Amino acid sequence: MNYQEQEMHEHKMHEHIKESENKLDLASLFPAKGDDRRPPDWLGRALIYVAIVTFVSIFLWFAWNSISFIVFDVVISIFIALAMEPLVVRLIKHGWRRGVASGFTLTGLLVVISLLLALFGNLFAQQVVSMVMGLPDLYNQFANFVLHYTGFKMPNIEQLGMEILKHVQTSWVVDFAGQALNTTWGLMTVLLDLLTIIMVTYYISAAGPAMRRSMCRWMNPQAQRRFLFIWSVVQEQISSFLFSRIILAAINAVGTAIFLIVMNIPYWLPLSLFCGIVSQFVPTIGGYLGGALPILVAWGSNGFGAAVATLIFITIYQQIENMVISPKISEKTMDLNPAVAFISVLVMGAVFGALGAFLALPVTASLQAIFRVCTKQYSLVSSPLMNDPHPDHTSIIVRCVEAIGRKFMNPMSESVHRVMKGTSSRISLNEDILYWYKQAYVSDSDDANSSKVSSNDSDQTDVLATMPISREILDAVNKDIAKRKVDSENKDSPKAKLQVGESKIVNNTKNTKNSKSNVKNNPRSGWKR
């Protein structure tokens, strides 16, 4: 009987378990720690990140047309504030408060721009209109020149007029004008944009340290060091680039304007501004593009001789600028490959118009610096694809070129300023950047760095090449390491040991004499125990 009751009890328990399994278990939605059904800890954060990214993407997709002008105003303000930072810091070092220094610098910038517009604004507009109206005559003169010397007949300007207006989409000036007409549709909108840029620029510049402190409060100490290092690199890239390029563009424009006025070439103001801006902000071929338009206008207005004279002037000025002016104004260059720089200008100019082309180089250099800091690099494997093959024999042409290089080019390059040697292999670093670099990458890994320093030269070169720091700093580090090695070798030499021994003997003799004199002068020296 007991056996039957036990069997019935087990049967009821089994049915109860089946019924409970079919019911919804709300506790399984929030299992406790240690439960196998509990999801990993990172899943919640990942879902939050996905939700934030999705919400921001949807918001930007639907609201971009309404907030795009505000975004562009803020971007312009950030770059102006970073360009003002060296002047603001210099005033702060002379005892000025940051708010007053930022306001004074921004006011001075606005005064200079207002004076330039008041002096040359009307003249610039008149000359631009006259130059555009004179383009058909310039084209006809060029077509007659080609027909006279080559026999090729170019199409008439009447046939090309509408086609040019329909298909020319690569002019950043036209693109900029279109954006200006679309975004600044009235005087109130223009004033609102200017007021927004001025106010945001002032607040970013005046609240620089406070803004960085508020950002760093949400980071751990190591992340703070890296954030400050990245901030220093980006600020140095943008401020030094914009500051130096604006000065070089102004010097170029003034020099070109003086030459065009002396040569009595019309439209000297827009031509000089075009030459100065394009030559400085378009990499690699900017000097040629900037000088092409003045040469064509001089050819069409004053003849072939004036065009040749303009070409000679632009060529000579470019050499003077590269050898004399540029090294004194921008002592270090950005760490950016020329091909990457040129492509970045084309891409950002096509996407964001004239503003994107203007800011393409500092933005690309900053992104590259951030990428180098935030990513890990590895040593290279040995492969024939890593280097060019060794030549089997040297041709006569190569030997002649090498001889010319040894006799003439090498002595000339040794006398050229260091900035002109490899102008795309370094970035500018000041003391603040070096400090934060040491804090972020040296202080927490002293043992690793000491092992790297004690390694061989090839490993040392690979390690140093991956660091986003100046080549001049690396040269100074290598010289310091070599000096320490020489000092250590001199200390270990027999001659140095003999000199150290002789100095010790001399010091011991002096100490003995001093002790004897002290004994003689001591009144208790004759007392014995």
C-alpha positions as CSV (number, residue, x, y, z in Angstrom):
1,M,0.0,0.0,0.0
2,N,2.8,2.3,0.8
3,Y,4.4,1.5,-2.4
4,Q,1.3,2.4,-4.4
5,E,0.8,5.7,-2.5
6,Q,4.4,6.6,-3.2
7,E,4.0,5.8,-6.9
8,M,0.9,7.9,-7.1
9,H,2.7,10.8,-5.3
10,E,5.5,10.6,-7.8
11,H,3.1,10.6,-10.7
12,K,1.3,13.7,-9.3
13,M,4.7,15.4,-8.9
14,H,5.7,14.6,-12.4
15,E,2.4,16.0,-13.8
16,H,2.9,19.1,-11.6
17,I,6.4,19.6,-13.0
18,K,5.0,19.3,-16.6
19,E,2.4,21.9,-15.9
20,S,4.9,24.3,-14.3
21,E,7.2,23.9,-17.4
22,N,4.4,24.9,-19.6
23,K,3.8,28.1,-17.6
24,L,5.6,31.4,-18.3
25,D,8.5,31.9,-15.9
26,L,8.8,35.7,-15.4
27,A,11.9,35.2,-13.3
28,S,13.8,33.9,-16.4
29,L,13.6,37.3,-17.9
30,F,15.8,38.7,-15.2
31,P,18.0,35.8,-14.0
32,A,20.3,36.3,-11.0
33,K,24.1,36.3,-11.3
34,G,25.5,32.9,-11.7
35,D,22.4,31.6,-13.6
36,D,23.2,30.0,-16.9
37,R,20.3,31.8,-18.5
38,R,21.7,35.2,-17.6
39,P,23.1,37.1,-20.7
40,P,26.7,38.4,-20.7
41,D,27.4,41.7,-19.0
42,W,28.4,43.5,-22.2
43,L,25.1,42.8,-23.9
44,G,23.2,45.5,-22.0
45,R,25.8,48.1,-22.9
46,A,25.9,47.0,-26.5
47,L,22.1,47.4,-26.8
48,I,22.3,50.9,-25.3
49,Y,25.0,51.8,-27.8
50,V,23.0,50.5,-30.7
51,A,19.9,52.4,-29.5
52,I,21.9,55.6,-29.2
53,V,23.5,55.3,-32.6
54,T,20.1,54.4,-34.2
55,F,18.4,57.4,-32.6
56,V,21.1,59.8,-33.6
57,S,21.3,58.5,-37.2
58,I,17.5,58.8,-37.6
59,F,17.5,62.3,-36.1
60,L,20.3,63.4,-38.4
61,W,18.6,61.8,-41.4
62,F,15.4,63.8,-41.0
63,A,16.8,67.0,-39.4
64,W,20.0,67.5,-41.3
65,N,18.5,70.0,-43.7
66,S,17.3,72.1,-40.8
67,I,20.5,72.0,-38.7
68,S,23.2,71.8,-41.4
69,F,23.9,75.6,-41.3
70,I,24.3,75.4,-37.5
71,V,26.7,72.5,-37.8
72,F,28.8,74.4,-40.4
73,D,28.8,77.5,-38.2
74,V,30.0,75.5,-35.2
75,V,32.7,73.8,-37.3
76,I,33.9,77.2,-38.5
77,S,33.9,78.5,-35.0
78,I,35.9,75.6,-33.7
79,F,38.6,76.1,-36.4
80,I,38.7,79.8,-35.8
81,A,39.0,79.3,-32.0
82,L,41.9,76.8,-32.5
83,A,43.6,79.2,-34.9
84,M,43.3,81.9,-32.3
85,E,44.7,79.7,-29.5
86,P,48.4,80.6,-29.9
87,L,47.7,84.3,-29.7
88,V,45.4,83.8,-26.7
89,V,48.0,81.7,-24.9
90,R,50.7,84.3,-25.6
91,L,48.5,87.0,-24.0
92,I,47.7,84.8,-21.0
93,K,51.5,84.3,-20.4
94,H,51.7,88.1,-20.2
95,G,49.2,88.3,-17.4
96,W,45.9,88.6,-19.3
97,R,42.8,86.6,-18.3
98,R,41.6,84.0,-20.8
99,G,38.2,85.7,-21.3
100,V,39.8,89.1,-21.9
101,A,42.5,87.6,-24.2
102,S,39.9,85.7,-26.3
103,G,37.7,88.8,-26.6
104,F,40.7,91.0,-27.6
105,T,42.0,88.5,-30.2
106,L,38.5,88.0,-31.7
107,T,37.8,91.7,-31.8
108,G,41.2,92.4,-33.5
109,L,40.3,89.7,-36.1
110,L,37.0,91.3,-36.8
111,V,38.5,94.8,-37.1
112,V,41.1,93.6,-39.6
113,I,38.4,91.8,-41.7
114,S,36.2,94.9,-41.6
115,L,39.0,97.2,-42.7
116,L,39.9,94.9,-45.6
117,L,36.2,94.8,-46.7
118,A,35.8,98.5,-46.4
119,L,39.0,99.2,-48.4
120,F,38.8,96.6,-51.1
121,G,35.3,95.1,-51.0
122,N,33.8,97.4,-53.6
123,L,36.9,97.2,-55.8
124,F,36.9,93.4,-55.6
125,A,33.3,93.1,-56.7
126,Q,33.8,95.5,-59.6
127,Q,36.9,93.7,-60.8
128,V,35.3,90.3,-60.5
129,V,32.2,91.4,-62.6
130,S,34.5,93.0,-65.2
131,M,36.7,89.9,-65.4
132,V,33.7,87.6,-65.9
133,M,32.3,89.9,-68.6
134,G,35.7,89.9,-70.3
135,L,36.0,86.1,-70.4
136,P,34.5,85.8,-74.0
137,D,37.1,88.2,-75.3
138,L,39.9,86.2,-73.6
139,Y,38.6,83.0,-75.1
140,N,38.5,84.5,-78.6
141,Q,42.1,85.7,-78.3
142,F,43.2,82.2,-77.1
143,A,41.2,80.6,-80.0
144,N,42.9,83.0,-82.5
145,F,46.3,82.2,-81.1
146,V,45.7,78.4,-81.4
147,L,44.4,78.8,-84.9
148,H,47.4,80.9,-86.0
149,Y,50.1,78.6,-84.7
150,T,48.5,75.1,-85.0
151,G,45.7,75.5,-87.6
152,F,43.2,74.0,-85.2
153,K,39.9,75.9,-85.1
154,M,38.3,76.0,-81.7
155,P,34.4,76.2,-81.4
156,N,32.9,79.6,-81.0
157,I,32.1,81.1,-77.6
158,E,28.4,81.2,-78.5
159,Q,28.3,77.5,-79.0
160,L,30.1,76.7,-75.8
161,G,28.3,79.2,-73.6
162,M,25.3,77.2,-72.6
163,E,27.2,73.9,-72.5
164,I,29.8,75.4,-70.1
165,L,27.0,76.7,-67.8
166,K,25.3,73.3,-67.9
167,H,28.2,70.9,-67.4
168,V,30.9,72.7,-65.4
169,Q,30.4,71.4,-61.9
170,T,33.9,71.4,-60.6
171,S,34.3,75.1,-59.8
172,W,34.6,75.6,-56.1
173,V,33.9,79.3,-56.5
174,V,30.6,78.6,-58.2
175,D,29.8,75.9,-55.6
176,F,30.6,78.3,-52.8
177,A,28.4,81.0,-54.3
178,G,25.6,78.5,-54.7
179,Q,25.9,77.5,-51.0
180,A,26.0,81.1,-50.0
181,L,22.8,81.9,-51.9
182,N,21.1,78.8,-50.5
183,T,22.0,79.2,-46.9
184,T,22.2,83.0,-46.6
185,W,18.9,83.8,-48.3
186,G,18.5,87.1,-46.6
187,L,20.2,89.8,-44.6
188,M,18.8,88.4,-41.3
189,T,20.2,85.0,-42.0
190,V,23.6,86.4,-42.8
191,L,23.6,88.4,-39.5
192,L,22.4,85.3,-37.6
193,D,25.2,83.2,-39.0
194,L,27.9,85.8,-38.2
195,L,26.5,86.3,-34.7
196,T,26.5,82.5,-34.2
197,I,30.1,82.1,-35.4
198,I,31.3,85.1,-33.2
199,M,29.6,83.9,-30.1
200,V,30.5,80.2,-30.4
201,T,34.1,81.1,-31.3
202,Y,34.4,83.3,-28.2
203,Y,32.9,80.7,-25.8
204,I,35.1,77.9,-27.2
205,S,38.2,80.0,-26.8
206,A,37.3,81.5,-23.4
207,A,36.2,78.2,-21.9
208,G,39.0,76.0,-23.3
209,P,40.5,74.6,-20.1
210,A,37.1,74.4,-18.4
211,M,35.7,72.5,-21.4
212,R,38.6,70.1,-21.3
213,R,38.2,69.6,-17.5
214,S,34.5,68.8,-17.9
215,M,35.2,66.2,-20.6
216,C,38.0,64.6,-18.6
217,R,35.8,64.2,-15.5
218,W,34.1,61.3,-17.3
219,M,37.3,59.4,-18.0
220,N,39.8,57.4,-16.0
221,P,43.4,58.9,-15.6
222,Q,44.9,56.9,-18.5
223,A,42.1,57.9,-20.8
224,Q,42.4,61.5,-19.7
225,R,46.1,61.5,-20.7
226,R,45.4,60.1,-24.1
227,F,42.5,62.5,-24.6
228,L,44.7,65.5,-23.7
229,F,47.5,64.2,-26.0
230,I,45.1,63.8,-28.9
231,W,43.7,67.3,-28.2
232,S,47.2,68.8,-28.2
233,V,48.1,67.1,-31.5
234,V,44.8,68.2,-33.2
235,Q,45.1,71.7,-31.8
236,E,48.7,72.0,-32.9
237,Q,47.9,70.7,-36.4
238,I,45.0,73.0,-37.0
239,S,46.3,76.2,-35.3
240,S,49.8,76.1,-36.8
241,F,48.6,75.2,-40.2
242,L,45.8,77.8,-40.5
243,F,48.0,80.5,-38.9
244,S,51.0,79.9,-41.1
245,R,49.0,79.4,-44.3
246,I,47.0,82.6,-43.8
247,I,50.2,84.6,-43.4
248,L,51.8,82.9,-46.4
249,A,48.7,83.5,-48.5
250,A,48.6,87.2,-47.5
251,I,52.3,87.6,-48.4
252,N,51.7,85.8,-51.7
253,A,48.7,87.9,-52.5
254,V,50.4,91.2,-51.7
255,G,53.5,90.3,-53.8
256,T,51.4,89.2,-56.7
257,A,49.2,92.3,-56.5
258,I,52.3,94.6,-56.5
259,F,53.6,92.8,-59.6
260,L,50.3,93.0,-61.5
261,I,49.9,96.7,-60.7
262,V,53.5,97.4,-61.9
263,M,52.8,95.4,-65.1
264,N,49.5,97.3,-65.6
265,I,47.6,94.0,-65.7
266,P,43.8,94.4,-65.0
267,Y,41.8,92.7,-62.3
268,W,44.8,92.6,-60.0
269,L,42.8,92.3,-56.7
270,P,40.8,89.1,-57.5
271,L,43.8,87.6,-59.4
272,S,46.2,88.1,-56.5
273,L,43.7,86.8,-53.9
274,F,43.1,83.7,-56.1
275,C,46.8,83.1,-56.5
276,G,47.5,83.5,-52.8
277,I,44.7,81.3,-51.5
278,V,44.9,78.5,-54.1
279,S,48.7,78.3,-53.8
280,Q,48.6,77.8,-50.1
281,F,45.5,75.6,-49.5
282,V,45.8,73.3,-52.5
283,P,48.7,70.9,-52.0
284,T,51.3,69.8,-54.5
285,I,49.9,71.7,-57.5
286,G,48.4,74.7,-55.8
287,G,51.2,77.0,-56.9
288,Y,50.7,76.1,-60.5
289,L,46.9,76.4,-60.3
290,G,47.1,79.7,-58.5
291,G,49.4,81.2,-61.1
292,A,47.6,79.8,-64.2
293,L,44.8,82.4,-64.0
294,P,47.0,85.5,-63.7
295,I,49.1,84.2,-66.6
296,L,46.0,83.7,-68.8
297,V,44.6,87.1,-68.0
298,A,48.0,88.8,-68.6
299,W,48.2,87.0,-71.9
300,G,44.7,88.1,-73.0
301,S,45.1,91.7,-71.9
302,N,48.7,92.7,-72.3
303,G,50.0,90.1,-74.8
304,F,52.4,87.1,-74.8
305,G,55.3,89.0,-73.3
306,A,53.3,90.0,-70.2
307,A,52.3,86.3,-69.7
308,V,55.9,85.2,-69.9
309,A,56.9,87.9,-67.4
310,T,54.1,86.8,-65.0
311,L,55.3,83.1,-65.4
312,I,58.8,84.1,-64.5
313,F,57.7,86.2,-61.5
314,I,55.5,83.3,-60.1
315,T,58.3,80.8,-60.6
316,I,60.9,83.0,-58.8
317,Y,58.5,83.9,-56.0
318,Q,57.7,80.2,-55.4
319,Q,61.4,79.5,-55.0
320,I,61.8,82.4,-52.6
321,E,58.8,81.3,-50.6
322,N,59.9,77.7,-50.4
323,M,63.5,78.5,-49.5
324,V,63.2,81.7,-47.4
325,I,59.7,82.7,-46.3
326,S,58.1,79.4,-45.5
327,P,60.8,78.0,-43.3
328,K,60.7,81.2,-41.1
329,I,56.9,81.2,-40.7
330,S,56.1,77.5,-40.5
331,E,59.1,75.8,-39.0
332,K,57.5,72.3,-39.1
333,T,55.1,70.8,-41.5
334,M,52.2,68.4,-41.1
335,D,52.6,64.7,-41.1
336,L,50.7,64.1,-44.3
337,N,51.6,62.4,-47.6
338,P,51.3,64.7,-50.6
339,A,49.0,62.3,-52.5
340,V,46.7,61.8,-49.5
341,A,46.6,65.6,-49.0
342,F,45.6,66.2,-52.6
343,I,43.0,63.5,-52.6
344,S,41.6,64.8,-49.3
345,V,41.2,68.3,-50.8
346,L,39.3,66.9,-53.8
347,V,37.0,64.7,-51.7
348,M,36.2,67.3,-49.1
349,G,35.8,70.0,-51.7
350,A,33.3,67.8,-53.6
351,V,31.3,66.9,-50.5
352,F,31.4,70.1,-48.5
353,G,32.2,72.7,-51.1
354,A,34.7,75.5,-50.6
355,L,34.7,75.2,-46.8
356,G,35.6,71.5,-47.1
357,A,38.5,72.2,-49.5
358,F,39.7,75.0,-47.2
359,L,39.8,72.8,-44.1
360,A,40.7,69.5,-45.8
361,L,44.4,69.5,-44.9
362,P,44.2,70.2,-41.1
363,V,41.2,67.8,-40.7
364,T,43.0,65.0,-42.6
365,A,46.2,65.5,-40.6
366,S,44.3,65.5,-37.3
367,L,42.4,62.3,-38.2
368,Q,45.7,60.7,-39.2
369,A,47.3,61.7,-35.9
370,I,44.3,60.4,-33.9
371,F,44.4,57.1,-35.9
372,R,48.1,56.7,-35.1
373,V,47.6,57.4,-31.4
374,C,44.6,55.1,-31.0
375,T,45.7,52.1,-33.1
376,K,48.4,49.6,-32.5
377,Q,51.2,49.0,-35.0
378,Y,53.3,45.9,-35.5
379,S,56.8,45.2,-36.7
380,L,57.1,44.3,-40.4
381,V,57.8,40.8,-41.6
382,S,60.7,40.1,-43.9
383,S,59.5,39.9,-47.5
384,P,60.9,41.0,-50.9
385,L,57.7,43.0,-51.5
386,M,58.7,45.4,-48.7
387,N,61.6,46.9,-50.6
388,D,62.6,47.4,-54.2
389,P,64.9,44.8,-55.8
390,H,68.6,45.3,-55.7
391,P,69.8,46.4,-59.2
392,D,72.0,44.0,-61.1
393,H,73.9,46.7,-62.8
394,T,73.9,50.5,-63.0
395,S,73.3,52.2,-66.3
396,I,75.3,55.2,-67.6
397,I,72.4,57.6,-67.2
398,V,72.0,56.6,-63.5
399,R,75.8,57.0,-62.9
400,C,75.7,60.5,-64.5
401,V,72.7,61.5,-62.4
402,E,74.4,60.2,-59.2
403,A,77.6,62.1,-60.1
404,I,75.6,65.3,-60.7
405,G,73.9,64.8,-57.3
406,R,77.2,64.3,-55.5
407,K,78.8,67.3,-57.1
408,F,76.0,69.8,-57.2
409,M,72.7,68.7,-55.5
410,N,74.1,67.4,-52.2
411,P,76.0,70.6,-51.4
412,M,73.0,72.6,-52.2
413,S,70.7,70.5,-50.1
414,E,73.0,70.7,-47.2
415,S,72.7,74.5,-47.2
416,V,68.9,74.4,-47.5
417,H,66.8,74.7,-44.3
418,R,65.8,71.5,-42.7
419,V,62.1,72.2,-43.1
420,M,62.5,71.8,-46.9
421,K,63.9,68.3,-46.6
422,G,61.0,65.9,-46.6
423,T,58.2,68.3,-46.0
424,S,55.6,65.6,-45.4
425,S,57.3,63.5,-42.7
426,R,57.0,65.5,-39.5
427,I,54.4,67.2,-37.4
428,S,54.9,70.2,-35.1
429,L,55.1,69.3,-31.4
430,N,55.5,71.8,-28.6
431,E,56.4,71.2,-24.9
432,D,52.8,70.5,-23.9
433,I,52.4,67.8,-26.5
434,L,55.6,66.2,-25.5
435,Y,54.6,66.3,-21.8
436,W,51.2,64.6,-22.4
437,Y,52.9,62.1,-24.7
438,K,55.2,61.1,-21.9
439,Q,52.3,61.0,-19.5
440,A,50.2,58.8,-21.8
441,Y,52.8,56.5,-23.2
442,V,56.0,56.7,-21.2
443,S,55.1,56.9,-17.5
444,D,53.0,53.7,-17.5
445,S,55.5,51.6,-19.5
446,D,59.0,52.6,-18.3
447,D,60.1,49.0,-18.3
448,A,59.0,48.5,-21.9
449,N,60.6,51.7,-23.0
450,S,63.9,50.8,-21.3
451,S,63.9,47.5,-23.0
452,K,63.2,49.2,-26.4
453,V,66.1,51.7,-25.8
454,S,68.5,48.9,-25.0
455,S,67.6,46.9,-28.2
456,N,69.5,47.1,-31.4
457,D,69.3,49.9,-33.9
458,S,66.9,48.3,-36.3
459,D,64.3,47.6,-33.7
460,Q,64.8,51.1,-32.3
461,T,64.2,52.6,-35.7
462,D,61.0,50.5,-36.1
463,V,59.7,51.5,-32.7
464,L,60.4,55.2,-33.1
465,A,59.0,55.2,-36.6
466,T,55.6,54.2,-35.2
467,M,55.4,57.1,-32.7
468,P,53.5,60.2,-33.9
469,I,56.2,62.6,-32.9
470,S,58.5,65.0,-34.6
471,R,61.5,63.8,-36.6
472,E,63.6,66.5,-35.0
473,I,62.7,65.1,-31.6
474,L,63.7,61.6,-32.7
475,D,67.0,62.9,-34.0
476,A,67.6,64.6,-30.6
477,V,66.7,61.4,-28.8
478,N,69.1,59.4,-31.0
479,K,71.9,61.9,-30.4
480,D,71.3,61.7,-26.7
481,I,71.4,57.9,-26.7
482,A,74.7,58.0,-28.7
483,K,76.2,60.6,-26.3
484,R,75.3,58.4,-23.4
485,K,76.9,55.4,-25.0
486,V,80.1,57.3,-25.7
487,D,80.2,58.6,-22.1
488,S,79.7,55.1,-20.8
489,E,82.5,53.7,-23.0
490,N,84.8,56.5,-21.9
491,K,84.1,55.7,-18.3
492,D,84.9,52.1,-18.8
493,S,88.1,52.8,-20.7
494,P,91.5,52.1,-18.8
495,K,92.5,55.8,-19.2
496,A,89.3,57.0,-17.6
497,K,89.7,54.5,-14.8
498,L,93.3,55.7,-14.2
499,Q,92.1,59.3,-14.1
500,V,89.3,58.3,-11.6
501,G,91.9,56.5,-9.5
502,E,94.3,59.5,-9.5
503,S,91.4,61.8,-8.6
504,K,90.5,59.5,-5.7
505,I,94.2,59.5,-4.5
506,V,94.3,63.3,-4.6
507,N,91.0,63.5,-2.7
508,N,92.3,61.1,-0.1
509,T,95.5,63.1,0.3
510,K,93.5,66.3,0.8
511,N,91.3,64.6,3.3
512,T,94.3,63.3,5.3
513,K,95.9,66.8,5.4
514,N,92.6,68.2,6.6
515,S,92.3,65.6,9.3
516,K,95.9,66.2,10.5
517,S,95.2,70.0,10.7
518,N,92.1,69.3,12.6
519,V,94.0,67.1,15.1
520,K,96.6,69.8,15.6
521,N,94.0,72.4,16.2
522,N,92.0,70.2,18.6
523,P,92.9,70.9,22.3
524,R,92.0,67.3,23.3
525,S,94.1,65.7,20.6
526,G,96.9,64.7,23.1
527,W,94.5,63.1,25.5
528,K,94.6,59.3,25.5
529,R,92.3,56.9,27.1
